Amino acid sequence: MNMLAVPTILMGVALASSPPPDALTAGARLARPEQMKKGASNTLVVRNEMKEGWSPSTAGIPNVIVQVKSPASVKLTGERETNLKKLSRAEFLRLPDERLSMDGKVEFPFEFVADPKPNERFEINLLAYVTNPDESDVWFVRKRIALPLTTGAESQPIDARDSSWGVGDELELGDHLPQPTLPRLEGEPLDLNRFIGKSNIVITTYRAYW
């Protein structure tokens, strides 16, 4: 039986069926596009903008989350953190591949560990809850853009159905759980094998923003 992991956040708001396409727009660039060779330091700058009158909602996350999938020639600055106590201090952001956008901008410092090859690019996810001007509806939106590592390149939208990014231990839609045992809220393990083939399974996840 194929299991579908469905991340959800249960809040006291009515989620409308679909957002307008321009509720959230995004673009990316390199701070120093002339510095693209092995050993050079640079910064990926990602900007986002809400539709006029619209704003980030506190329904699930406090602002826009930006996730980056880096090409092989790039190493983001900073070590990836997996310790839960240290993650909690960073609001459970998976640094350095994931950051929170403040004032419409977020920066990812990095270093070229090799000369970039043709067709290499950054791939970027942007996640947010947005609310309309009268705050009557809330939508979850996700945008996906790419920035090629070529001089003068501009970011372009790409297929948002691909949600992969720099951290490779997350489930994608349609994935099988490699070890179908997950902790309950209280911490006790739950063996999902007891339910596979017998009933539907919904997995709820949330971020600890409080």
MIDRENVO-900330 format. One record per residue (C-alpha): residue number from 0; chain; x, y, z. Coordinates in steps of 0.5 Angstrom, whole numbers, padded with zeros to 4 digits. Each point is the difference from the previous one (the first is absolute). Layout:
REM residues N
[site NUM A [X Y Z]]
...
REM end
This chain:
REM residues 210
[site 0 A [0000 0000 0000]]
[site 1 A [0003 0007 -0002]]
[site 2 A [0000 0005 0006]]
[site 3 A [-0001 0007 -0001]]
[site 4 A [0003 0004 0005]]
[site 5 A [-0004 0007 0001]]
[site 6 A [0003 0005 0004]]
[site 7 A [-0006 0004 0003]]
[site 8 A [-0001 0006 0005]]
[site 9 A [-0006 0000 0004]]
[site 10 A [-0002 0007 0001]]
[site 11 A [-0006 0004 0002]]
[site 12 A [-0001 0003 -0007]]
[site 13 A [-0004 -0002 -0007]]
[site 14 A [0005 -0002 -0005]]
[site 15 A [-0002 0002 -0007]]
[site 16 A [0000 -0004 -0006]]
[site 17 A [0006 0003 -0004]]
[site 18 A [0003 0007 0001]]
[site 19 A [0001 0005 -0006]]
[site 20 A [0007 -0002 -0004]]
[site 21 A [0003 0007 0002]]
[site 22 A [-0001 -0001 0007]]
[site 23 A [0007 -0001 0001]]
[site 24 A [0005 0002 -0005]]
[site 25 A [0008 -0002 0001]]
[site 26 A [0007 0002 -0004]]
[site 27 A [0007 -0002 0001]]
[site 28 A [0007 0003 -0001]]
[site 29 A [0007 -0001 0001]]
[site 30 A [0003 0006 0004]]
[site 31 A [0006 -0001 -0004]]
[site 32 A [-0001 -0003 -0006]]
[site 33 A [0007 0002 -0003]]
[site 34 A [0003 -0005 0005]]
[site 35 A [-0002 -0007 -0002]]
[site 36 A [0006 -0004 0001]]
[site 37 A [0003 -0005 0004]]
[site 38 A [0002 0003 0007]]
[site 39 A [-0004 0006 -0001]]
[site 40 A [-0005 0002 0006]]
[site 41 A [-0007 0003 -0003]]
[site 42 A [-0007 0000 0003]]
[site 43 A [-0007 -0002 -0003]]
[site 44 A [-0005 0005 0001]]
[site 45 A [-0007 -0002 0000]]
[site 46 A [-0006 0006 0000]]
[site 47 A [-0007 -0001 0001]]
[site 48 A [-0006 0004 -0001]]
[site 49 A [-0007 0000 0002]]
[site 50 A [-0006 0002 -0004]]
[site 51 A [-0002 0007 0002]]
[site 52 A [-0004 0000 0006]]
[site 53 A [0001 -0007 0002]]
[site 54 A [0005 -0002 0006]]
[site 55 A [0003 -0006 0003]]
[site 56 A [-0005 -0004 0004]]
[site 57 A [0002 -0003 0007]]
[site 58 A [-0004 -0006 -0001]]
[site 59 A [0006 -0004 -0001]]
[site 60 A [0006 0003 -0001]]
[site 61 A [0002 0008 0002]]
[site 62 A [0003 0001 -0007]]
[site 63 A [0002 -0003 -0006]]
[site 64 A [0005 -0006 0000]]
[site 65 A [0005 0000 -0005]]
[site 66 A [0004 -0007 -0001]]
[site 67 A [0005 -0001 -0005]]
[site 68 A [0003 -0006 -0004]]
[site 69 A [0007 0002 -0002]]
[site 70 A [0004 -0003 -0006]]
[site 71 A [0006 -0004 0001]]
[site 72 A [0005 0006 -0001]]
[site 73 A [-0003 0003 0006]]
[site 74 A [0001 0000 0007]]
[site 75 A [-0005 0004 0005]]
[site 76 A [0004 0003 0006]]
[site 77 A [-0001 -0003 0006]]
[site 78 A [-0001 -0007 0003]]
[site 79 A [-0007 -0004 -0001]]
[site 80 A [-0003 -0001 0007]]
[site 81 A [-0004 -0006 0002]]
[site 82 A [0000 0001 0008]]
[site 83 A [-0007 0001 0002]]
[site 84 A [0002 0005 0006]]
[site 85 A [0004 0004 -0005]]
[site 86 A [-0005 0000 -0005]]
[site 87 A [-0005 0003 0004]]
[site 88 A [0004 0006 0001]]
[site 89 A [0000 0001 -0007]]
[site 90 A [-0007 -0001 0000]]
[site 91 A [0000 -0007 -0003]]
[site 92 A [0003 0003 -0007]]
[site 93 A [0005 -0005 -0003]]
[site 94 A [0006 0005 -0001]]
[site 95 A [0003 0001 -0004]]
[site 96 A [-0004 -0003 -0006]]
[site 97 A [-0007 0004 0003]]
[site 98 A [-0001 0007 0003]]
[site 99 A [-0005 0004 0002]]
[site 100 A [-0001 0006 -0005]]
[site 101 A [-0001 0007 0004]]
[site 102 A [-0002 0006 -0003]]
[site 103 A [-0001 -0003 -0007]]
[site 104 A [0008 -0003 -0001]]
[site 105 A [0004 -0005 0003]]
[site 106 A [0007 -0002 -0002]]
[site 107 A [0004 -0006 0000]]
[site 108 A [0008 0001 0000]]
[site 109 A [0004 -0006 -0004]]
[site 110 A [0006 -0001 -0003]]
[site 111 A [0002 -0003 -0006]]
[site 112 A [0004 -0007 0001]]
[site 113 A [0000 -0001 -0008]]
[site 114 A [0000 0004 -0006]]
[site 115 A [-0008 0000 -0002]]
[site 116 A [-0002 -0005 -0005]]
[site 117 A [-0005 0002 -0006]]
[site 118 A [-0007 -0001 0002]]
[site 119 A [0002 0000 0007]]
[site 120 A [-0005 0004 0004]]
[site 121 A [-0003 0002 0007]]
[site 122 A [-0007 -0003 0001]]
[site 123 A [-0005 0004 0005]]
[site 124 A [-0006 -0002 0004]]
[site 125 A [-0004 0006 0003]]
[site 126 A [-0005 -0002 0005]]
[site 127 A [-0006 0005 0004]]
[site 128 A [-0006 0000 0002]]
[site 129 A [-0004 0007 -0002]]
[site 130 A [-0006 0004 0001]]
[site 131 A [-0004 0004 -0004]]
[site 132 A [-0001 0008 0002]]
[site 133 A [-0007 -0002 0004]]
[site 134 A [0004 -0006 0003]]
[site 135 A [-0006 -0004 -0001]]
[site 136 A [0004 -0006 -0004]]
[site 137 A [0007 -0003 0001]]
[site 138 A [0003 -0004 -0005]]
[site 139 A [0007 -0004 0000]]
[site 140 A [0004 0002 -0006]]
[site 141 A [0006 -0003 -0003]]
[site 142 A [0004 0003 -0005]]
[site 143 A [0007 -0003 -0003]]
[site 144 A [0005 0003 -0004]]
[site 145 A [0007 -0001 -0003]]
[site 146 A [0006 0004 -0001]]
[site 147 A [0005 -0002 -0005]]
[site 148 A [0007 0001 0001]]
[site 149 A [0002 0004 -0006]]
[site 150 A [0002 0007 -0001]]
[site 151 A [-0007 0004 -0001]]
[site 152 A [-0004 -0005 0002]]
[site 153 A [-0007 0002 0003]]
[site 154 A [-0004 -0005 0004]]
[site 155 A [-0006 -0004 -0003]]
[site 156 A [-0006 -0003 0003]]
[site 157 A [0000 -0008 0000]]
[site 158 A [-0004 -0006 0001]]
[site 159 A [-0003 0001 0007]]
[site 160 A [-0002 -0007 0000]]
[site 161 A [0007 -0002 0002]]
[site 162 A [0001 0002 0007]]
[site 163 A [0007 -0003 0001]]
[site 164 A [0006 0005 0003]]
[site 165 A [0006 0000 0004]]
[site 166 A [-0002 -0005 0005]]
[site 167 A [-0001 -0007 -0003]]
[site 168 A [-0003 -0004 0006]]
[site 169 A [-0007 0003 -0001]]
[site 170 A [-0006 -0004 -0003]]
[site 171 A [-0002 0002 -0007]]
[site 172 A [-0008 -0001 -0002]]
[site 173 A [-0001 -0008 -0002]]
[site 174 A [0007 -0002 0004]]
[site 175 A [0000 -0006 0004]]
[site 176 A [0002 0000 0008]]
[site 177 A [0006 -0003 0000]]
[site 178 A [-0001 -0002 0007]]
[site 179 A [-0007 0001 0002]]
[site 180 A [0001 0001 0007]]
[site 181 A [-0002 0007 0003]]
[site 182 A [0000 0004 0006]]
[site 183 A [-0007 0002 0003]]
[site 184 A [0000 0007 0003]]
[site 185 A [0001 -0003 0007]]
[site 186 A [0007 -0003 -0003]]
[site 187 A [-0003 -0008 0000]]
[site 188 A [0002 -0003 -0006]]
[site 189 A [-0006 -0002 -0005]]
[site 190 A [0001 -0006 -0005]]
[site 191 A [-0004 0002 -0006]]
[site 192 A [0001 -0007 -0003]]
[site 193 A [-0007 -0002 0005]]
[site 194 A [-0004 0005 -0005]]
[site 195 A [0003 -0001 -0007]]
[site 196 A [-0005 -0003 -0004]]
[site 197 A [-0005 0000 0005]]
[site 198 A [-0002 0008 0000]]
[site 199 A [0003 0006 -0002]]
[site 200 A [0005 0004 0003]]
[site 201 A [0001 0007 0001]]
[site 202 A [0007 0003 0003]]
[site 203 A [-0001 0007 0003]]
[site 204 A [0006 0005 0000]]
[site 205 A [0001 0007 0003]]
[site 206 A [0006 0005 0002]]
[site 207 A [0001 0002 0007]]
[site 208 A [-0001 0007 -0001]]
[site 209 A [-0003 0003 0007]]
REM end
